[in-house]
Amino acid sequence: MDKDKRLTTAFGIPVDDDQNSRTAGPRGPVLMEDVHLLEKLAHFDRERIPERVVHAKGAGAHGYFEVTADVTKYTCADFLSQVGKRTEVFVRFSTVGGEKGSPDAARDPRGFAVKFYTAEGNYDFVGNNTPVFFIRDPLKFPDFIHTQKRHPATNLPDPDMFWDFLSLTPESIHQVTILFSDRGTPATYRHMNGYSSHTFQWYNAEGQTFWVQYHFKTDQGIRNMTREEAQAMCAKDPDHATRDLYEAIAAGDPPSWTLEMQILTPEQARDFKWDIFDITKVWPHSEVPPVTVGRLVLDRKPVNYFAEVEQSAFCPGSLVPGIAPSPDKMLQARLFSYHDTHIHRLGPNHHLIPVNAARNATGASYQRDGMMRVDDNGAGGPNYWPNSFGGPAPDAGYRRPPVKVSGQADRHAFSHPNDDFEQAGMLYRRVMSDADRANLVGNIVDHLSGAQPRLQRRQTALFYKADPDYGIRVARGLGLDPADVEKLAAMSPEERAAATAS
């Protein structure tokens, strides 16, 4: 037999029979000496790594990013340094709230994560298909996710949990409006945009800084599904988006996205109407026109799903020189939480897994040991700094520009003067068509009707505050009294909560 075709154990020992266990006689029992059987069972027992708490189900592909415009006046990031420069990437798309077996057509935000294998180390862009999010303080995040999961007693999705939290969190109204529009169910991963949502800082070679937001615009065009189409797809093909991405690339039809950036100078940001560090707000394009930067193309499908998609790990803290975080509270927490999650799921050396490892830069740190250390572990070199044995040294030339901070240490609420309802109302009135508004109201009524009437009243009052027509149409769809909804909308959040407490 060809040596390369021979079945072996994990350690290369030839296997003589993979159909019959070693037993004491034809009828057993099985012998402990059958190390091939024990190896197979032991590995099988451990084949499933912990599921992601969010973004559990996803699909991915390889490709490249190509710079199409000169942005060196904004950033000194090497991978953006020259028009025509290409950088290898890996992209993972995902649903957010559902489990790994949930349908691709579920009403849910979609994750949009890009790993750039740059010459200065890996840069991870970790975004969603919506430009805003439900909350703006990370202290609320675990509670929010709990309400999107399963009830602790019934183990079923629970509309009361879902709407109770959202109706007590007015800052969610913008994202709720997007989620329950048809944008809440993209037709495929190829037909949706990707957004940073967060603001980031870019800085150039002279140390000048800029505040930026990323927009990956699909070149295939936006396509969404109605509620009825999505429900039918969930029954027909729960994996339709995963299948579509794989088959499109296999057929030689690589999807692509155009990267556009919104950019503000510190001076422009200082006088900007909206709080640029509030993830529940957008920067209106009429006020900050996007500029085209480059093109993302996915042209190579995974060879093995587990190795490349399931084990891929993205962290918004993986930032290369020229790109830095902003004071956005949600982003600041994500800088810790993502890395901590990957250590839990994949181990302290997950950066050595091929899909996560730096490809165009050499990792040189003093982190050693730990489970699944698969390189030479630093050999005999020093594992401490400072040292005088030639170990890697910090390079002050890569220092980020300073960011001025001030204020008292306290638990501060957002204090920016504009409210949580204005942009949601603008979206409803100015952006949506009559058909969009009808579908939005129908989608909300379909889902909110499963919640208790008191929660329906409280949430509908928030829709009313965004736009009276919005609230009245939802109220009528639910059989609520519009006058009661208007009265609740005029109350303070505390009064509204008390009036709908039971």
LINPEZI-V22670 format. One record per backbone hydrogen bond with DSSP energy under -1.0 kcal/mol. CO is the residue of the C=O (numbers start at 1). NH is the residue of the N-H. Records with the same first field share a line. If there is no record, write none. Layout:
BEGIN
CO = NH ; NH
END
This chain:
BEGIN
2 = 5
3 = 6
7 = 15
9 = 12
13 = 9
22 = 31
23 = 25
25 = 28
29 = 24
31 = 34
33 = 35
34 = 38
35 = 39
36 = 40
37 = 41
38 = 42
39 = 43
40 = 44
41 = 45
43 = 46
44 = 47
57 = 95
59 = 93
61 = 91
62 = 300
63 = 89
64 = 297
65 = 87
66 = 295
67 = 84
71 = 74 ; 75
77 = 80
78 = 81
82 = 85
85 = 67
87 = 65
88 = 117
89 = 63
90 = 115
91 = 61
92 = 113
93 = 59
94 = 111
96 = 55
99 = 102
103 = 106
110 = 129
111 = 94
112 = 127
113 = 92
114 = 125
115 = 90
116 = 118 ; 123
118 = 121
123 = 116
125 = 114
127 = 112
128 = 195
137 = 140
138 = 141
140 = 144
141 = 145
142 = 146
143 = 147
146 = 149
151 = 155
156 = 151
158 = 162
159 = 163
160 = 164
161 = 165
162 = 166
163 = 167
166 = 169
169 = 172
170 = 173
172 = 176
173 = 177
174 = 178
175 = 179
176 = 180
178 = 181
181 = 184
182 = 185
184 = 108
185 = 225
191 = 223
194 = 216
195 = 128
196 = 198
200 = 212
201 = 324
202 = 210
203 = 76
204 = 207
208 = 204
210 = 202
211 = 264
212 = 200
213 = 262
214 = 196
215 = 260
216 = 194
217 = 258
223 = 187
226 = 230
227 = 231
228 = 232
229 = 233
230 = 234
231 = 235
232 = 236
233 = 237
237 = 240
238 = 104
239 = 243
240 = 244
241 = 245
242 = 246
243 = 247
244 = 248
245 = 249
246 = 250
247 = 251
248 = 253
249 = 252
255 = 298
256 = 219
257 = 296
258 = 217
259 = 293 ; 294
260 = 215
261 = 291
262 = 213
264 = 211
265 = 269
266 = 270
267 = 271
275 = 278
278 = 281
279 = 133
284 = 287 ; 288
291 = 261
293 = 68 ; 69
294 = 259
295 = 66
296 = 257
297 = 64
300 = 62
304 = 308
305 = 309 ; 310
306 = 311
315 = 318
317 = 319
318 = 124
320 = 323
322 = 203
324 = 201
328 = 332
329 = 333
330 = 334
331 = 335
333 = 337
334 = 338
336 = 340
337 = 341
338 = 342
339 = 343
340 = 344
341 = 345
342 = 346
347 = 350
349 = 352
350 = 353
353 = 356 ; 357
376 = 379
378 = 381
395 = 398
396 = 399
410 = 412
421 = 425
422 = 426
423 = 427
424 = 428
425 = 429
426 = 430
427 = 432
433 = 437
434 = 438
435 = 439
436 = 440
437 = 441
438 = 442
439 = 443
440 = 444
441 = 445
442 = 446
443 = 447
444 = 448
445 = 449
447 = 450
448 = 451
452 = 456
453 = 457
454 = 458
455 = 459
456 = 460
457 = 461
459 = 463
460 = 464
461 = 465
462 = 466
463 = 467
467 = 471
468 = 472
469 = 473
470 = 474
471 = 475
472 = 476
473 = 477
474 = 478
475 = 480
481 = 485
482 = 486
483 = 487
484 = 488
485 = 489
486 = 490
488 = 491
492 = 496
493 = 497
494 = 498
495 = 499
496 = 500
498 = 501
END
